[in-house]
């Protein structure tokens, strides 16, 4: 069951977990991943890769990822350089401009599953974990979407489901952890038709790589990429040309990521501890604003009602006064009319009397 980021932040403050997470964050930045003796990995040999994209199809199938815009049989996509996405855990690129007699070489990109993962060292909620079997796994139920892992990764592998507004996740290769835990091969390794990918215990892969370099010195650069880079990775590489020519960084050095990020991330526990206080303050200010706005609205309504009532009473009083005045005038008018009507018979009788006397 997943929880929303809103719930996480709410629970963080309500349950008083800031101290706990501060300790977790501190531990995450100082823990030194030395690797596990029996951990597994994959060796990629670019002298054997033919760029068929079968590994991409195998990865897509076993991880139940959305179908790509272009079929895996369509090799025209190799004309451009690609990187992993939230819907593609691994991609193959073609490198035409290499100093190699047999033409272009191919490179495979996916999570390297570092022995001391930068993503895990940067994650203050421990959404990433370096398992004993070798895979670096991700727990979406505790992820808060900060995306520090994406910034920290020197290989630029983790991607984000920006197209999912409510439940986005950080997506990357899992070394097919559910499969290898059951003794099965990773999807890409199982699908490779040329044995460009070799799966096994990391120590055995290093031995195999050294033997190939020793037996065919003219075929390979005398270096196993991933043996020491960034403290070592579970994915190892052999190449016919310098690794920089096939899109791989040669400037990373051998210092493990946690040693590089510990200083920068030392402030994370403080930030995590301050979140509940900050959010509580924001919540209180928001509620206060709502309360003031509600009170002001209520006062405005009350004032408007009172004003309307006063105006209505004034208009009623004015109408009553006017009606009373008109009533008074009507009474006076009728009185005068009655008086005139009463005087008329008397005048007629007087005229009659005068006429008779004259006769």
C-alpha positions as CSV (number, residue, x, y, z in Angstrom):
1,X,0.0,0.0,0.0
2,X,1.5,3.3,-1.0
3,X,1.1,6.6,0.8
4,X,0.9,10.0,-0.6
5,X,3.5,12.6,0.0
6,X,1.0,14.7,1.8
7,X,0.3,11.8,4.2
8,X,4.0,11.2,4.7
9,X,4.7,14.8,5.6
10,X,1.6,14.9,7.8
11,X,2.6,11.7,9.6
12,X,6.2,13.0,9.9
13,X,5.1,15.9,12.0
14,X,2.2,14.3,13.8
15,X,4.0,11.2,14.9
16,X,7.2,13.0,15.9
17,X,9.3,11.1,13.4
18,X,11.6,14.0,12.6
19,X,14.3,12.8,15.0
20,X,14.1,9.2,13.7
21,X,14.4,10.3,10.1
22,X,17.2,12.7,11.0
23,X,19.1,9.7,12.4
24,X,18.3,7.7,9.3
25,X,19.5,10.5,7.0
26,X,22.6,10.8,9.0
27,X,23.2,7.1,8.8
28,X,22.5,7.1,5.1
29,X,25.2,9.7,4.4
30,X,27.9,7.9,6.5
31,X,27.3,4.3,5.9
32,X,30.1,2.7,3.8
33,X,28.9,0.1,1.3
34,X,31.8,-2.2,0.8
35,X,29.9,-4.7,-1.2
36,X,28.9,-8.3,-0.3
37,X,31.2,-11.3,-0.9
38,X,28.6,-13.3,-2.9
39,X,26.9,-10.4,-4.7
40,X,26.2,-10.9,-8.4
41,X,26.6,-8.6,-11.4
42,X,26.8,-8.5,-15.2
43,X,29.8,-8.2,-17.5
44,X,29.2,-6.3,-20.8
45,X,31.6,-6.9,-23.6
46,X,31.1,-4.4,-26.4
47,X,33.3,-6.4,-28.9
48,X,30.5,-9.0,-29.0
49,X,27.5,-6.7,-29.1
50,X,25.7,-6.3,-32.5
51,X,23.2,-3.7,-31.5
52,X,20.2,-6.0,-32.1
53,X,18.2,-4.5,-29.2
54,X,17.1,-7.9,-28.0
55,X,18.2,-6.9,-24.5
56,X,15.9,-3.9,-24.6
57,X,13.0,-6.2,-25.6
58,X,13.8,-8.7,-22.9
59,X,13.9,-6.0,-20.2
60,X,10.7,-4.5,-21.4
61,X,9.0,-7.9,-21.3
62,X,10.1,-9.1,-17.8
63,X,9.5,-5.7,-16.2
64,X,6.1,-5.3,-17.9
65,X,6.9,-1.8,-19.2
66,X,4.9,0.1,-21.8
67,X,5.6,-0.8,-25.5
68,X,8.0,1.7,-27.1
69,X,7.0,4.1,-29.8
70,X,9.2,2.3,-32.3
71,X,9.4,-1.5,-32.4
72,X,12.5,-3.2,-31.0
73,X,13.1,-4.6,-34.4
74,X,13.4,-1.0,-35.7
75,X,17.2,-0.3,-35.6
76,X,16.9,3.2,-37.0
77,X,16.6,4.5,-33.4
78,X,20.3,3.7,-33.1
79,X,21.0,6.7,-35.3
80,X,20.6,9.0,-32.3
81,X,22.0,8.8,-28.8
82,X,19.4,7.8,-26.2
83,X,19.2,7.5,-22.4
84,X,17.1,5.5,-20.0
85,X,13.6,6.7,-19.3
86,X,10.7,5.9,-16.9
87,X,9.5,3.5,-19.6
88,X,12.8,2.0,-20.7
89,X,15.2,0.7,-18.1
90,X,18.0,0.0,-20.6
91,X,19.0,1.3,-24.0
92,X,21.6,0.5,-26.6
93,X,23.5,3.2,-28.4
94,X,25.6,3.0,-31.5
95,X,29.0,4.7,-31.7
96,X,30.1,5.3,-35.3
97,X,33.0,7.6,-34.7
98,X,35.3,5.2,-33.0
99,X,38.8,4.1,-33.9
100,X,38.0,0.5,-34.5
101,X,38.8,-1.6,-37.6
102,X,35.5,-3.5,-37.5
103,X,33.3,-0.4,-37.6
104,X,30.9,0.9,-35.1
105,X,30.7,-0.3,-31.5
106,X,27.6,-0.5,-29.3
107,X,27.1,0.5,-25.7
108,X,24.4,-0.6,-23.2
109,X,23.1,1.8,-20.6
110,X,21.2,0.9,-17.4
111,X,21.6,1.3,-13.7
112,X,25.2,0.1,-12.7
113,X,24.1,-1.0,-9.2
114,X,27.0,0.7,-7.5
115,X,28.6,-1.1,-4.5
116,X,28.1,2.2,-2.6
117,X,25.1,3.8,-4.4
118,X,25.0,7.5,-4.7
119,X,21.2,7.3,-4.9
120,X,21.0,5.5,-1.5
121,X,23.4,7.9,0.1
122,X,21.3,10.9,-1.1
123,X,18.0,9.4,0.0
124,X,17.1,10.6,3.5
125,X,14.1,8.2,3.7
126,X,16.0,5.2,2.5
127,X,13.8,4.5,-0.5
128,X,16.9,2.9,-2.1
129,X,18.7,-0.2,-0.7
130,X,21.8,-2.1,-1.7
131,X,20.8,-5.7,-1.3
132,X,23.2,-8.5,-0.4
133,X,22.6,-10.1,-3.8
134,X,23.9,-6.9,-5.4
135,X,20.8,-5.2,-6.8
136,X,20.0,-1.6,-5.8
137,X,16.2,-1.7,-5.2
138,X,13.6,1.1,-4.7
139,X,10.7,1.3,-2.4
140,X,8.1,3.6,-3.8
141,X,5.9,3.5,-0.6
142,X,8.4,5.6,1.4
143,X,9.6,7.9,-1.5
144,X,8.7,11.5,-1.0
145,X,9.6,12.6,-4.5
146,X,12.5,14.9,-3.7
147,X,14.5,13.4,-6.6
148,X,17.9,13.9,-4.8
149,X,18.7,10.5,-6.2
150,X,18.5,11.8,-9.8
151,X,20.9,14.6,-9.0
152,X,23.3,12.4,-7.0
153,X,23.7,9.6,-9.6
154,X,26.9,10.2,-11.5
155,X,25.6,8.0,-14.4
156,X,22.3,10.0,-14.7
157,X,20.2,6.8,-14.5
158,X,17.1,7.4,-12.3
159,X,14.2,8.9,-14.1
160,X,10.9,10.3,-12.9
161,X,7.3,9.6,-14.0
162,X,6.4,13.2,-14.8
163,X,3.4,12.1,-16.7
164,X,1.8,10.7,-13.6
165,X,0.4,13.6,-11.6
166,X,-0.7,11.8,-8.5
167,X,1.5,8.8,-8.0
168,X,4.8,9.4,-9.8
169,X,7.7,7.1,-9.1
170,X,11.5,7.1,-9.6
171,X,12.2,4.5,-12.3
172,X,15.4,2.5,-13.0
173,X,16.8,-0.9,-13.7
174,X,16.4,-3.3,-10.7
175,X,18.9,-5.9,-12.0
176,X,15.7,-7.9,-12.3
177,X,15.8,-8.4,-8.5
178,X,12.6,-10.5,-8.3
179,X,14.1,-12.9,-11.0
180,X,17.6,-13.2,-9.7
181,X,16.3,-13.8,-6.2
182,X,14.6,-16.9,-7.6
183,X,17.8,-18.0,-9.4
184,X,16.7,-16.7,-12.8
185,X,18.7,-14.6,-15.2
186,X,18.1,-10.9,-15.7
187,X,15.8,-10.3,-18.7
188,X,18.5,-8.6,-20.8
189,X,21.1,-11.3,-20.2
190,X,18.6,-14.1,-21.0
191,X,17.7,-12.3,-24.3
192,X,21.2,-11.6,-25.6
193,X,22.0,-13.9,-28.6
194,X,25.7,-13.1,-28.8
195,X,26.8,-13.6,-25.1
196,X,27.7,-9.9,-24.9
197,X,26.3,-10.1,-21.4
198,X,27.6,-12.5,-18.8
199,X,25.8,-12.9,-15.5
200,X,27.4,-14.3,-12.3
201,X,29.1,-13.5,-9.1
202,X,31.0,-10.2,-9.3
203,X,34.3,-11.8,-8.2
204,X,34.0,-14.4,-11.0
205,X,33.1,-11.7,-13.6
206,X,36.3,-9.8,-12.7
207,X,38.3,-13.0,-13.2
208,X,36.6,-13.7,-16.6
209,X,37.3,-10.1,-17.7
210,X,41.0,-10.3,-16.7
211,X,41.4,-13.6,-18.6
212,X,39.9,-12.0,-21.8
213,X,42.2,-9.1,-21.6
214,X,45.2,-11.3,-21.0
215,X,44.3,-13.7,-23.8
216,X,43.4,-11.0,-26.3
217,X,45.4,-7.9,-25.4
218,X,44.9,-6.5,-29.0
219,X,41.2,-6.7,-28.7
220,X,40.6,-4.9,-25.4
221,X,41.6,-1.8,-23.5
222,X,43.5,-2.9,-20.4
223,X,40.9,-1.8,-18.0
224,X,37.7,-3.2,-16.4
225,X,35.3,-0.4,-16.1
226,X,33.3,-0.6,-12.9
227,X,35.9,-2.5,-10.9
228,X,36.9,0.7,-9.1
229,X,34.9,3.6,-10.6
230,X,32.9,5.4,-7.8
231,X,33.9,2.6,-5.4
232,X,32.9,-0.1,-7.8
233,X,29.8,-1.2,-9.5
234,X,27.9,-4.5,-10.0
235,X,27.9,-3.9,-13.8
236,X,31.3,-4.4,-15.3
237,X,32.5,-3.4,-18.8
238,X,35.1,-4.5,-21.4
239,X,35.8,-2.3,-24.4
240,X,37.8,-2.3,-27.6
241,X,38.3,1.5,-27.4
242,X,38.7,4.0,-24.6
243,X,35.5,4.1,-22.6
244,X,35.0,7.8,-23.3
245,X,34.5,7.0,-27.0
246,X,31.5,4.9,-26.2
247,X,29.8,7.4,-24.0
248,X,31.2,6.5,-20.6
249,X,32.6,8.9,-18.0
250,X,36.3,8.5,-17.2
251,X,36.4,11.4,-14.8
252,X,34.6,9.8,-11.9
253,X,37.6,8.5,-9.9
254,X,37.4,5.7,-7.4
255,X,36.0,7.6,-4.3
256,X,32.7,6.1,-3.3
257,X,29.7,8.4,-3.6
258,X,28.8,8.5,0.1
259,X,32.2,10.0,0.9
260,X,31.6,12.7,-1.6
261,X,28.1,13.5,-0.6
262,X,28.4,13.2,3.2
263,X,29.4,16.8,3.7
264,X,26.7,18.2,1.4
265,X,24.0,15.9,2.9
266,X,25.0,16.5,6.5
267,X,22.4,19.3,6.6
268,X,19.6,17.0,5.4
269,X,18.7,15.8,9.0
270,X,18.3,19.4,10.0
271,X,16.1,20.1,7.1
272,X,14.1,16.9,7.8
273,X,13.8,17.9,11.5
274,X,12.6,21.4,10.5
275,X,10.0,20.2,8.1
276,X,7.3,19.5,10.7
277,X,7.9,22.9,12.3
278,X,7.8,24.7,9.0
279,X,4.8,22.9,7.7
280,X,3.0,23.4,11.1
281,X,3.7,27.1,10.8
282,X,2.5,27.3,7.3
283,X,-0.6,25.3,8.3
284,X,-1.2,27.6,11.2
285,X,-0.8,30.8,9.1
286,X,-3.1,29.3,6.5
287,X,-5.7,28.5,9.0
288,X,-5.4,31.9,10.6
289,X,-5.8,33.5,7.2
290,X,-8.9,31.3,6.6
291,X,-10.3,32.2,10.0
292,X,-9.7,36.0,9.4
293,X,-11.2,35.7,5.9
294,X,-14.2,33.9,7.3
295,X,-14.7,36.4,10.1
296,X,-14.3,39.3,7.6
297,X,-16.8,37.6,5.3
298,X,-19.2,37.1,8.1
299,X,-18.8,40.7,9.3
300,X,-19.4,41.9,5.7
301,X,-22.5,39.8,5.4
302,X,-23.8,41.1,8.8
303,X,-23.1,44.7,7.9
304,X,-24.8,44.3,4.5
305,X,-27.8,42.7,6.1
306,X,-28.0,45.5,8.7
307,X,-27.6,48.1,6.1
308,X,-30.3,46.6,3.9
309,X,-32.6,46.3,6.9
310,X,-32.0,49.9,7.9
311,X,-32.7,51.0,4.3
312,X,-35.8,48.9,4.2
313,X,-37.1,50.3,7.5
314,X,-36.4,53.9,6.2
315,X,-38.2,53.2,3.0
316,X,-41.1,51.7,4.9
317,X,-41.3,54.7,7.3
318,X,-41.2,57.0,4.4
319,X,-43.9,55.1,2.6
320,X,-46.1,55.0,5.8
321,X,-45.6,58.8,6.3
322,X,-46.5,59.4,2.7
323,X,-49.5,57.2,2.9
324,X,-50.6,59.0,6.1
325,X,-50.1,62.4,4.5
326,X,-52.2,61.3,1.5
327,X,-54.8,59.9,3.8
328,X,-55.0,63.1,5.7
329,X,-55.3,65.1,2.5
330,X,-58.1,62.8,1.3
331,X,-60.0,63.2,4.5
332,X,-59.7,67.0,4.3
333,X,-60.8,66.9,0.7
334,X,-63.8,64.9,1.5
335,X,-64.7,67.1,4.4
336,X,-64.6,70.2,2.2
337,X,-66.6,68.5,-0.4
338,X,-69.2,67.5,2.2
339,X,-69.5,71.0,3.4
340,X,-70.0,72.3,-0.1
341,X,-72.7,69.7,-0.7
342,X,-74.4,70.7,2.6
343,X,-74.4,74.5,1.7
344,X,-76.0,73.9,-1.7
345,X,-79.6,73.0,-0.5
346,X,-79.6,76.0,1.9
347,X,-78.7,78.4,-1.0
348,X,-81.4,77.0,-3.2
349,X,-84.0,77.4,-0.4
350,X,-82.9,81.1,0.1
351,X,-83.2,81.8,-3.6
352,X,-86.8,80.3,-3.6
353,X,-87.9,82.4,-0.6
354,X,-86.5,85.5,-2.3
355,X,-88.5,84.8,-5.4
356,X,-91.7,84.3,-3.6
357,X,-91.4,87.6,-1.7
358,X,-90.7,89.4,-4.9
359,X,-94.0,88.0,-6.3
